[in-house]
Structures are given as structure tokens and as C-alpha cells.
Amino acid sequence: MREFDDGRILIVGLGNPGAKYDGTRHNIGRDLVTDLAQVAGVALASSAFDGPSATAHLWGRAVVLLQPDTYMNRSGFSVVKAAQFYKIAPKNIIVAHDEIEIAPGTVRLQRGGGQA
């Protein structure tokens, strides 16, 4: 598991906007962030980060939850806005998204990433 610094953690749930993606595997990242907000007792609300966000306290830490309201290939702009605003280091960013190459119900944790 990655080692975070002492700052906030940003958890980003990727998906695509629009009703046709609701409840699909493609929006599993967004669903995770919705569930984390519920567990933390916070409401995701409109933000300046191109998608709903909330600040929560989870696992004894300050956590920013974010659901970019952009298509997945444009979500980086939303992440950068939130990370810069809260001064969150890249090593403290977790991105949750679907991956067609792993079986449903399976979770893979990976440090770093590539273009895909």
C-alpha cells in the first residue's frame, strides 16, 4: 500500500455524466465516492472543481471526495483544480475507476499509472 504524507487525501471517483451511465460498471468510481460520502455523513455538493465534492473525516484523516462531472478523458482538469486548491500532493491522490481487464468485484491497487 502506498505511503501518504500527513496532508489531506483526495479520493476521485471517475465515471461519465448522464443518466445513461447511472448504475453501470463504467461509473463504479463515482459510486464509491457516493458511498464514502454517505459513510462519512457528508453531502456531495457543487464545487469549483467541475463536479460535486465534499470534505470528510475518514480513517482519522481529512479527505476530499470528488466526482468530476466531465467525461473520463477530461477528468484530469477537475482533479488538478481540487488538488491545487487544497494543496494535495500527487502521492495523496487516489483515483477510483472501472477496469475492463479485471473481473467484476475485484479490486486492484496500483501506485502510479499510465495513459489508460
DSSP file with accessible surface (Angstrom, degrees, kcal/mol):
  #  RESIDUE AA STRUCTURE BP1 BP2  ACC     N-H-->O    O-->H-N    N-H-->O    O-->H-N    TCO  KAPPA ALPHA  PHI   PSI    X-CA   Y-CA   Z-CA
    1    1 A M              0   0  175      0, 0.0   110,-0.0     0, 0.0   108,-0.0   0.000 360.0 360.0 360.0 144.0    0.0    0.0    0.0
    2    2 A R        -     0   0   55      1,-0.1     2,-0.6   108,-0.0    89,-0.0  -0.218 360.0-122.6 -66.4 155.5    1.2    3.5   -0.8
    3    3 A E        -     0   0  153      0, 0.0     2,-0.2     0, 0.0    -1,-0.1  -0.899  25.7-155.8-102.6 124.9    2.5    5.7    1.9
    4    4 A F        -     0   0   50     -2,-0.6    88,-0.1     1,-0.1     2,-0.1  -0.618  14.1-122.8 -92.8 155.8    0.7    9.0    2.2
    5    5 A D        -     0   0   57     -2,-0.2    -1,-0.1     3,-0.1     0, 0.0  -0.232  41.8 -90.4 -82.7-173.6    2.2   12.2    3.7
    6    6 A D  S    S+     0   0  164     -2,-0.1     3,-0.1    55,-0.0    -1,-0.1   0.492  96.9  94.1 -80.5  -2.1    0.4   13.9    6.6
    7    7 A G  S    S-     0   0   35      1,-0.2    81,-0.1    54,-0.1    55,-0.1  -0.023  87.6 -62.1 -79.1-173.5   -1.7   16.1    4.4
    8    8 A R        -     0   0   99     78,-0.3     2,-0.4    79,-0.2    81,-0.2  -0.269  45.5-130.7 -65.3 158.5   -5.2   15.6    3.1
    9    9 A I  E     -a   63   0A   8     53,-1.9    55,-3.2    -3,-0.1     2,-0.5  -0.910  11.5-150.4-110.3 137.2   -6.1   12.8    0.8
   10   10 A L  E     -ab  64  93A   0     82,-2.6    84,-3.2    -2,-0.4     2,-0.6  -0.954   9.3-167.8-106.9 120.8   -8.1   13.4   -2.4
   11   11 A I  E     -ab  65  94A   6     53,-3.0    55,-2.2    -2,-0.5     2,-0.5  -0.963   6.8-167.1-110.9 118.8  -10.3   10.5   -3.5
   12   12 A V  E     -ab  66  95A   0     82,-3.1    84,-3.2    -2,-0.6     2,-0.7  -0.914   8.6-157.0-110.1 126.8  -11.6   10.9   -7.0
   13   13 A G  E     - b   0  96A   0     53,-2.7     2,-0.2    -2,-0.5    84,-0.2  -0.903  16.8-155.0-105.3 109.7  -14.4    8.7   -8.4
   14   14 A L        +     0   0   18     82,-2.9    16,-1.2    -2,-0.7    15,-0.7  -0.510  34.7 115.3 -85.9 154.4  -14.3    8.6  -12.2
   15   15 A G        -     0   0    2     55,-0.3    12,-0.2    14,-0.2    55,-0.1  -0.934  59.9 -79.9 177.9-163.2  -17.2    7.9  -14.4
   16   16 A N        -     0   0   14     -2,-0.3    55,-0.2    55,-0.2     5,-0.1  -0.956  39.6-115.3-124.5 145.2  -19.2    9.7  -17.1
   17   17 A P        +     0   0   32      0, 0.0     3,-0.1     0, 0.0    55,-0.1  -0.346  68.4  66.1 -73.5 157.5  -22.0   12.2  -16.6
   18   18 A G  S >> S-     0   0   46      1,-0.1     3,-1.6     2,-0.1     4,-0.5   0.064  84.8 -91.8 108.6 147.5  -25.6   11.5  -17.6
   19   19 A A  G >4 S+     0   0   80      1,-0.3     3,-1.1     2,-0.2    -1,-0.1   0.790 114.8  69.5 -61.4 -29.6  -28.4    9.1  -16.7
   20   20 A K  G 34 S+     0   0  162      1,-0.3    -1,-0.3    -3,-0.1    -2,-0.1   0.727 102.7  45.8 -67.0 -15.9  -27.3    6.5  -19.3
   21   21 A Y  G X4 S+     0   0   53     -3,-1.6     3,-2.0    -5,-0.1     6,-0.3   0.565  83.6 118.5 -98.7 -10.9  -24.2    5.8  -17.2
   22   22 A D  T << S+     0   0  109     -3,-1.1     3,-0.1    -4,-0.5     4,-0.1  -0.319  85.5   7.6 -58.2 133.4  -26.0    5.6  -13.8
   23   23 A G  T 3  S+     0   0   72      1,-0.3    -1,-0.3     4,-0.1     2,-0.2   0.547 101.6 126.0  74.3   7.6  -25.7    2.2  -12.3
   24   24 A T  S X  S-     0   0   50     -3,-2.0     3,-1.6     1,-0.1    -1,-0.3  -0.601  74.9-113.9 -96.8 161.4  -23.2    0.9  -14.9
   25   25 A R  G >  S+     0   0   90      1,-0.3     3,-1.8    -2,-0.2     4,-0.2   0.839 113.4  69.2 -57.6 -31.9  -19.8   -0.6  -14.3
   26   26 A H  G 3  S+     0   0   57      1,-0.3    72,-0.4     2,-0.1     3,-0.3   0.766 100.1  47.4 -61.3 -24.7  -18.3    2.5  -16.0
   27   27 A N  G <> S+     0   0    2     -3,-1.6     4,-2.3    -6,-0.3    -1,-0.3   0.152  72.3 116.3-104.4  20.8  -19.4    4.6  -13.0
   28   28 A I  H <> S+     0   0   87     -3,-1.8     4,-2.3     1,-0.2    -1,-0.2   0.861  75.2  55.1 -60.5 -34.3  -18.1    2.4  -10.3
   29   29 A G  H  > S+     0   0    1    -15,-0.7     4,-1.9    -3,-0.3    -1,-0.2   0.933 108.8  47.0 -63.5 -44.6  -15.6    5.2   -9.2
   30   30 A R  H  > S+     0   0   33    -16,-1.2     4,-2.2     1,-0.2    -2,-0.2   0.911 110.9  52.8 -62.8 -40.8  -18.4    7.7   -8.8
   31   31 A D  H  X S+     0   0   59     -4,-2.3     4,-2.5   -17,-0.2    -2,-0.2   0.892 106.1  53.8 -62.9 -39.7  -20.4    5.1   -6.9
   32   32 A L  H  X S+     0   0   72     -4,-2.3     4,-2.7     2,-0.2    -1,-0.2   0.935 108.9  48.1 -59.9 -45.9  -17.5    4.5   -4.5
   33   33 A V  H  X S+     0   0    0     -4,-1.9     4,-2.5     2,-0.2    -2,-0.2   0.909 110.1  52.5 -64.3 -39.1  -17.3    8.3   -3.7
   34   34 A T  H  X S+     0   0   63     -4,-2.2     4,-2.1     1,-0.2    -1,-0.2   0.939 111.2  47.3 -59.5 -45.6  -21.0    8.4   -3.1
   35   35 A D  H  X S+     0   0   88     -4,-2.5     4,-2.6     1,-0.2    -2,-0.2   0.904 110.8  51.0 -64.3 -41.5  -20.8    5.6   -0.7
   36   36 A L  H  X S+     0   0   25     -4,-2.7     4,-2.4     2,-0.2    -1,-0.2   0.903 108.8  51.9 -63.9 -38.9  -17.8    7.1    1.1
   37   37 A A  H  X>S+     0   0    4     -4,-2.5     5,-2.5     2,-0.2     4,-0.8   0.921 110.4  48.9 -62.1 -42.0  -19.7   10.4    1.5
   38   38 A Q  H ><5S+     0   0  149     -4,-2.1     3,-0.8     2,-0.2    -2,-0.2   0.933 110.9  49.3 -63.5 -45.8  -22.6    8.5    3.0
   39   39 A V  H 3<5S+     0   0  114     -4,-2.6    -1,-0.2     1,-0.3    -2,-0.2   0.897 113.8  46.8 -59.6 -39.8  -20.4    6.6    5.4
   40   40 A A  H 3<5S-     0   0   31     -4,-2.4    -1,-0.3    -5,-0.2    17,-0.2   0.589 111.8-122.4 -79.6 -11.2  -18.7    9.9    6.5
   41   41 A G  T <<5 +     0   0   67     -4,-0.8     2,-0.3    -3,-0.8    -3,-0.2   0.827  68.6 126.1  73.1  32.3  -22.1   11.6    6.8
   42   42 A V      < -     0   0   45     -5,-2.5     2,-0.5    -6,-0.2    -1,-0.3  -0.852  55.4-128.5-119.9 158.2  -21.3   14.4    4.3
   43   43 A A        -     0   0   82     -2,-0.3     2,-0.4    12,-0.1    12,-0.2  -0.903  18.0-128.8-107.4 131.0  -23.2   15.6    1.3
   44   44 A L        +     0   0   42     -2,-0.5     2,-0.3    10,-0.1    10,-0.2  -0.638  39.2 177.8 -72.9 130.8  -21.5   16.0   -2.1
   45   45 A A  B     -C   53   0A  56      8,-2.2     8,-2.5    -2,-0.4     6,-0.1  -0.913  36.4 -73.3-135.2 161.4  -22.3   19.4   -3.4
   46   46 A S        +     0   0  123     -2,-0.3     2,-0.3     6,-0.2    -1,-0.1  -0.154  57.1 176.2 -51.0 145.2  -21.5   21.6   -6.4
   47   47 A S    >   -     0   0   38      4,-0.1     3,-0.6    -3,-0.0     4,-0.4  -0.895  47.5-101.7-145.5 176.1  -18.0   22.9   -6.3
   48   48 A A  T 3  S+     0   0   80     -2,-0.3    -2,-0.1     1,-0.2    33,-0.0   0.325 104.9  82.7 -81.9   8.0  -15.5   24.9   -8.3
   49   49 A F  T 3  S-     0   0   13      2,-0.5    -1,-0.2    32,-0.1    33,-0.2   0.054 112.2-101.2-103.8  23.0  -13.8   21.7   -9.4
   50   50 A D  S <  S+     0   0   66     -3,-0.6    19,-3.5    18,-0.1    -2,-0.1   0.891  98.5  41.7  60.7  41.3  -16.2   20.8  -12.2
   51   51 A G  S    S-     0   0    6     -4,-0.4    -2,-0.5    17,-0.3    -4,-0.1  -0.820  99.5 -65.4 163.6 159.9  -18.1   18.3  -10.1
   52   52 A P        +     0   0   22      0, 0.0    15,-2.5     0, 0.0     2,-0.3  -0.340  54.5 170.0 -65.5 145.6  -19.6   17.7   -6.7
   53   53 A S  E     -CD  45  66A  13     -8,-2.5    -8,-2.2    13,-0.2     2,-0.3  -0.940  15.3-172.3-147.7 168.3  -17.2   17.4   -3.8
   54   54 A A  E     - D   0  65A  12     11,-1.8    11,-3.1    -2,-0.3     2,-0.5  -0.971  23.9-126.5-159.0 151.7  -17.1   17.3    0.0
   55   55 A T  E     + D   0  64A  66     -2,-0.3     2,-0.3     9,-0.2     9,-0.2  -0.911  39.8 170.4-101.3 131.8  -14.6   17.4    2.8
   56   56 A A  E     - D   0  63A   7      7,-3.4     7,-2.8    -2,-0.5     2,-0.5  -0.815  36.2-122.9-133.4 172.0  -14.9   14.4    5.1
   57   57 A H  E     + D   0  62A 132     -2,-0.3     2,-0.4     5,-0.2     5,-0.2  -0.969  41.8 159.1-121.9 110.5  -13.1   12.8    8.0
   58   58 A L  E >   + D   0  61A  15      3,-2.1     3,-1.9    -2,-0.5    -2,-0.1  -0.991  62.8   2.5-132.9 141.5  -12.3    9.1    7.3
   59   59 A W  T 3  S-     0   0  174     -2,-0.4    -1,-0.1     1,-0.3     3,-0.1   0.827 129.5 -59.4  55.8  31.2   -9.8    6.8    8.8
   60   60 A G  T 3  S+     0   0   63      1,-0.2     2,-0.3    -3,-0.1    -1,-0.3   0.696 118.0 101.3  74.0  18.5   -8.7    9.6   11.2
   61   61 A R  E <  S- D   0  58A  61     -3,-1.9    -3,-2.1   -52,-0.0     2,-0.4  -0.940  79.5-105.3-134.2 156.2   -7.7   11.9    8.3
   62   62 A A  E     - D   0  57A  34     -2,-0.3   -53,-1.9    -5,-0.2     2,-0.4  -0.663  44.3-174.5 -77.5 129.0   -9.1   14.8    6.3
   63   63 A V  E     -aD   9  56A   0     -7,-2.8    -7,-3.4    -2,-0.4     2,-0.5  -0.993  20.0-150.4-131.2 133.5  -10.3   13.5    3.0
   64   64 A V  E     -aD  10  55A   0    -55,-3.2   -53,-3.0    -2,-0.4     2,-0.4  -0.921  15.1-157.3-101.3 126.1  -11.6   15.4    0.0
   65   65 A L  E     -aD  11  54A   0    -11,-3.1   -11,-1.8    -2,-0.5     2,-0.4  -0.883  15.0-178.9-102.4 136.1  -14.1   13.4   -2.1
   66   66 A L  E     -aD  12  53A   0    -55,-2.2   -53,-2.7    -2,-0.4   -13,-0.2  -0.998  22.3-173.0-142.7 135.7  -14.6   14.4   -5.7
   67   67 A Q        -     0   0   13    -15,-2.5   -53,-0.1    -2,-0.4   -55,-0.1  -0.877  26.5-142.1-123.0  94.5  -16.8   13.3   -8.6
   68   68 A P        -     0   0    2      0, 0.0   -17,-0.3     0, 0.0   -53,-0.2  -0.327   0.5-149.2 -57.0 134.2  -15.8   15.0  -11.8
   69   69 A D        +     0   0   82    -19,-3.5     2,-0.3   -20,-0.1   -18,-0.1  -0.173  69.7  94.5 -95.1  37.9  -18.8   15.9  -13.9
   70   70 A T  S    S-     0   0   29    -55,-0.1   -55,-0.3     1,-0.1     5,-0.1  -0.806  90.2 -87.2-119.5 162.7  -16.7   15.6  -17.0
   71   71 A Y    >>  -     0   0  117     -2,-0.3     3,-2.6   -55,-0.2     4,-0.5  -0.388  50.5-103.1 -65.7 155.0  -16.2   12.6  -19.3
   72   72 A M  G >4 S+     0   0   42      1,-0.3     3,-1.3     2,-0.2     4,-0.3   0.841 120.3  58.1 -53.9 -38.2  -13.4   10.4  -18.1
   73   73 A N  G 34 S+     0   0  140      1,-0.3    -1,-0.3     2,-0.1     3,-0.1   0.580 112.3  42.1 -72.1  -5.5  -10.9   11.7  -20.6
   74   74 A R  G X> S+     0   0  136     -3,-2.6     3,-1.1     1,-0.1     4,-0.6   0.329  84.5  99.1-115.2   2.7  -11.4   15.3  -19.3
   75   75 A S  H <X  +     0   0   13     -3,-1.3     4,-2.2    -4,-0.5     3,-0.5   0.758  65.1  75.5 -68.3 -22.7  -11.4   14.4  -15.6
   76   76 A G  H 3> S+     0   0   41     -4,-0.3     4,-2.6     1,-0.2    -1,-0.3   0.857  89.8  58.1 -58.0 -33.8   -7.8   15.4  -15.0
   77   77 A F  H <> S+     0   0  115     -3,-1.1     4,-1.9     1,-0.2    -1,-0.2   0.907 107.6  46.8 -63.4 -41.3   -8.7   19.1  -15.2
   78   78 A S  H  X S+     0   0    0     -4,-0.6     4,-2.1    -3,-0.5    -2,-0.2   0.922 112.1  50.1 -65.0 -44.2  -11.1   18.6  -12.3
   79   79 A V  H  X S+     0   0   21     -4,-2.2     4,-2.9     1,-0.2     5,-0.2   0.926 109.5  51.0 -62.2 -45.1   -8.5   16.7  -10.3
   80   80 A V  H  X S+     0   0   75     -4,-2.6     4,-2.8     1,-0.2     5,-0.3   0.922 108.4  52.3 -60.9 -43.5   -5.9   19.4  -10.8
   81   81 A K  H  X S+     0   0   86     -4,-1.9     4,-2.2    -5,-0.2    -1,-0.2   0.938 114.2  42.0 -58.6 -47.1   -8.3   22.1   -9.7
   82   82 A A  H  X S+     0   0    0     -4,-2.1     4,-2.5     2,-0.2    -2,-0.2   0.930 114.9  50.0 -67.5 -44.3   -9.1   20.3   -6.4
   83   83 A A  H  X>S+     0   0   13     -4,-2.9     5,-2.5     1,-0.2     4,-0.7   0.911 113.6  45.6 -62.9 -41.5   -5.5   19.3   -5.7
   84   84 A Q  H  <5S+     0   0  140     -4,-2.8     3,-0.5    -5,-0.2    -1,-0.2   0.918 112.5  50.8 -68.1 -42.1   -4.2   22.8   -6.3
   85   85 A F  H  <5S+     0   0  134     -4,-2.2    -2,-0.2    -5,-0.3    -1,-0.2   0.929 120.6  33.7 -60.9 -46.8   -6.9   24.4   -4.1
   86   86 A Y  H  <5S-     0   0   52     -4,-2.5   -78,-0.3    -5,-0.2    -1,-0.2   0.416 107.6-123.3 -90.1   0.2   -6.4   22.0   -1.2
   87   87 A K  T  <5 +     0   0  185     -4,-0.7     2,-0.5    -3,-0.5    -3,-0.2   0.940  47.8 172.0  55.9  51.0   -2.6   21.8   -1.8
   88   88 A I      < -     0   0   12     -5,-2.5    -1,-0.2    -6,-0.2   -79,-0.1  -0.829  29.8-128.6 -96.5 124.7   -2.8   18.0   -2.1
   89   89 A A    >   -     0   0   31     -2,-0.5     3,-2.4   -81,-0.2   -79,-0.2  -0.379  21.6-115.5 -68.9 147.1    0.4   16.2   -3.2
   90   90 A P  G >  S+     0   0  112      0, 0.0     3,-1.7     0, 0.0    -1,-0.1   0.849 115.5  61.7 -52.7 -35.3    0.1   13.8   -6.1
   91   91 A K  G 3  S+     0   0  112      1,-0.3    -2,-0.0    20,-0.0    21,-0.0   0.656  99.8  57.0 -68.5 -11.1    1.1   10.9   -3.8
   92   92 A N  G <  S+     0   0    1     -3,-2.4   -82,-2.6   -88,-0.1     2,-0.5   0.123  86.1 100.6-103.3  18.1   -2.1   11.7   -1.7
   93   93 A I  E <   -b   10   0A  26     -3,-1.7     2,-0.5   -84,-0.2   -82,-0.2  -0.924  50.1-169.8-108.5 127.9   -4.5   11.3   -4.6
   94   94 A I  E     -b   11   0A  53    -84,-3.2   -82,-3.1    -2,-0.5     2,-0.5  -0.971   5.0-162.2-113.9 127.8   -6.5    8.1   -5.1
   95   95 A V  E     -b   12   0A  67     -2,-0.5     2,-0.5   -84,-0.2   -82,-0.2  -0.956   2.1-162.5-113.9 121.4   -8.4    7.6   -8.3
   96   96 A A  E     +b   13   0A  18    -84,-3.2   -82,-2.9    -2,-0.5     2,-0.3  -0.904  26.9 142.6-104.6 128.5  -11.2    5.0   -8.4
   97   97 A H        -     0   0   78     -2,-0.5     2,-0.1   -84,-0.2   -70,-0.1  -0.973  48.9 -90.3-155.7 166.5  -12.3    3.8  -11.8
   98   98 A D        -     0   0   31    -72,-0.4     2,-0.3    -2,-0.3   -72,-0.1  -0.419  29.2-161.3 -79.0 158.1  -13.5    0.8  -13.7
   99   99 A E    >   -     0   0   44      3,-0.2     3,-1.7    -2,-0.1   -73,-0.0  -0.899   9.7-158.2-143.4 111.3  -11.1   -1.5  -15.5
  100  100 A I  T 3  S+     0   0  124     -2,-0.3    -1,-0.1     1,-0.3   -74,-0.0   0.748  88.4  65.6 -63.2 -22.0  -12.5   -3.8  -18.1
  101  101 A E  T 3  S+     0   0  165      2,-0.1     2,-0.4     0, 0.0    -1,-0.3   0.481  93.7  65.9 -86.3  -0.4   -9.5   -6.2  -17.8
  102  102 A I  S <  S-     0   0   40     -3,-1.7    -3,-0.2     4,-0.1     3,-0.1  -0.919  93.8 -98.5-119.3 151.0  -10.2   -7.3  -14.3
  103  103 A A    >   -     0   0   60     -2,-0.4     3,-1.9     1,-0.1    -2,-0.1  -0.290  46.2 -93.6 -65.8 145.0  -13.2   -9.3  -13.2
  104  104 A P  T 3  S+     0   0  101      0, 0.0    -1,-0.1     0, 0.0     3,-0.1  -0.282 114.4  28.9 -54.8 140.6  -16.2   -7.5  -11.6
  105  105 A G  T 3  S+     0   0   87      1,-0.3     2,-0.4    -3,-0.1    -2,-0.1   0.387  96.3 115.8  87.0  -3.8  -15.9   -7.4   -7.8
  106  106 A T    <   -     0   0   79     -3,-1.9     2,-0.4    -4,-0.1    -1,-0.3  -0.793  50.6-155.9 -99.8 140.6  -12.1   -7.5   -8.0
  107  107 A V        -     0   0  122     -2,-0.4     2,-0.5    -3,-0.1    -4,-0.1  -0.950   6.5-169.5-116.6 135.2  -10.1   -4.5   -6.7
  108  108 A R        -     0   0  125     -2,-0.4     2,-0.4    -6,-0.0    -6,-0.0  -0.992   6.9-157.2-123.4 127.4   -6.6   -3.7   -7.9
  109  109 A L        +     0   0  128     -2,-0.5     2,-0.4     2,-0.0    -2,-0.0  -0.885  18.3 176.2-101.7 135.9   -4.4   -1.2   -6.1
  110  110 A Q        -     0   0  110     -2,-0.4     2,-0.4     2,-0.1    -2,-0.0  -0.998  26.7-137.3-144.2 133.3   -1.7    0.3   -8.2
  111  111 A R  S    S-     0   0  173     -2,-0.4     2,-0.1  -110,-0.0   -20,-0.0  -0.773  77.8  -5.2 -88.8 133.4    0.9    3.1   -7.5
  112  112 A G  S    S-     0   0   58     -2,-0.4     2,-0.3   -21,-0.0    -2,-0.1  -0.300  74.7-151.2  78.9-168.8    1.3    5.4  -10.4
  113  113 A G        -     0   0   66     -2,-0.1     2,-0.1     0, 0.0    -2,-0.0  -0.977   4.3-128.5 176.9 179.8   -0.4    4.9  -13.7
  114  114 A G        -     0   0   66      2,-0.5    -2,-0.0    -2,-0.3     0, 0.0  -0.370  52.4 -62.1-129.3-152.9   -0.1    5.4  -17.4
  115  115 A Q              0   0  204     -2,-0.1     0, 0.0     0, 0.0     0, 0.0   0.775 360.0 360.0 -72.6 -28.6   -2.2    6.8  -20.2
  116  116 A A              0   0  125      0, 0.0    -2,-0.5     0, 0.0     0, 0.0  -0.559 360.0 360.0 -96.5 360.0   -5.0    4.3  -19.9
